[in-house]
Amino acid sequence: MAHTTAEALRQNFLGNSPIWYKQTIIGFLILNPILAMYDPFVAGWVLVLQFIFTLAMALKCYPLQPGGLLAFQAIVLGMATPEMVFHEAEVNFPVIMLLMFMVAGIYFLREMLLFVFTKILLGIKSKILLSLLFSFTAAFLSAFLDALTVTAVIITVAAGFYGIYHKVASGKKFDHDHDPTTDEQVVEMHRDDLENFRAFLRSLMMHGAVGTALGGVTTLVGEPQNLLIAEIMDWEFAEFFLRMAHISMPVLVVGLITCAVLEKTKAFGYGTELSPRVRSILEEFDHAMAEKRTKLDNAVIGVQAAVAVVLVIALGFHLAEPGVVGLLVIVLATALNGITEEHRLGHAFEEALPFTALLVVFFAIVAVIDNQGLFIPVIDWVRTFDGKEEEALFFLANGFLSMISDNVFVATVYISEVEELFLNGEIDRATFDAMAVAINTGTNIPSVATPNGQAAFLFLLTSTLAPLIRLSYGRMVIMALPYTITMSITGLLALWYLTPLI
């Protein structure tokens, strides 16, 4: 009986993930207590790398379970406390609300988004122009809304496109309730077209995701840490934009140029054109939907468009926290379109809540980083330099640490340290301003290198879309690499040679 129970537990542990992956996680859990007894600092860094490994294997096993086991072990070992985890979650509560309600709100706008973006996709034949449009639109919207909302929109659009191709290529009716995640028949019949379409969507998603970073760095509402820095520095919207512009604007231009060059050279997984067969399938769907569309369908799309306008205005003028706006979107989009049954509401939350749970687990890892002082040696080393060298190293250090942890946490740690230096009279106001600019741009620009560097990237990696289009952690790193290089170099040169507008 005991043997049977042990065998059942062994088989159930981490589900259907490969046996080598299960053995690796068990090895992590055995190694950590040993390291924690001898050197908690080293154990902390090892834990961070282990968690990144679980993110990298997201297509093998959702990171919530293995990452959660590591986080729970860290708390048991005393590397962090439950109170610290709760504090991190409390500080980031606006992001949690954003995920819970805004992503669900976007779900109720999907008919309108699919209608608009289908027209755009079929109307623009040039892949370079289409990629630039995705990147620039994502950047523009992220500057006035927020990166997670924009990412949720492009995920919804891409998932809709994938679902259309799957349904038509499978010879099925246009049934909105059909599950698009089982594609064995499509692989058998249209393997080349399917792989082509996956590559096409991957490139658009990465251009859009990088676009959110290009726009997110420019304004105080673009990323959560921007608002934190602006509050500490007492910068209003226009002043924040002007202080960042000498870095953010050249980076935006270079980012868009990089987008065009990647599509032209077809390097790093970019440049895949929409095949004629896939285009014909999308056109077939569009024509079929146009013929079937009733006055009621048009009214639904019209209501969703009106709600989208409310969404943009509310976020653009920061009338409320994004999570509260998301709740408003849910209420308006459902009430005005007659969606009142609970089971029809529940599907909207399926995408975001697993990631919300994963984010809280991530906060536990952040608590370990904070409690063990893992970043303190880097801060102390950077402080040994002066002037432009110190600013440049702040930019690079923030970027590197954001790649391996989280840009919001890194910015919070660094701006708090620099504020303390200013309040103690160790630096003057001009130096304080320059360091704040370096911190903000450093956490926003080089952090595109890895999915865990920015919440929007991590959301994309762990979304239901990622396995459909074969977008793994490693592939995201490779596709982000040229952007990371060009944007980071541009940001560093701009910081060194250009001066703020004010």
Secondary structure, 3 states (H helix, E strand, C coil): CHHHHHHHHHHHCCCCCCHHHHHHHHHHHHHHHHHHHHCHHHHHHHHHHHHHHHHHCCCCCCCHHHHHHHHHHHHHCCCCCHHHHHHHHHHCHHHHHHHHHHHHHHHCCHHHHHHHHHHHHHHCCCHHHHHHHHHHHHHHHHHHCCHHHHHHHHHHHHHHHHHHHHHHHCCCCCCCCCCCCCCHHHHHHHHHHHHHHHHHHHHHHHHHHHHHHHHHCCCCCCCHHHHHHHHHHCCCHHHHHHHHHHHHHHHHHHHHHHHHHHHHHCCCCCCCCCCHHHHHHHHHHHHHHHHHCCHHHHHHHHHHHHHHHHHHHHHHCCCCCHHHHHHHHHHHHHHCCCCCCHHHHHHHHCCHHHHHHHHHHHHHHHHHHHHCCCCHHHHHHHCCCCHHHHHHHHHHHHHHHHHHCCHHHHHHHHHHHHHHHHHCCCCCHHHHHHHHHHHHHHHHCHHHHCHHHCHHHHHHHCCCHHHHCCCCHHHHHHHHHHHHHHHHHHHHHHHHHCCCCC
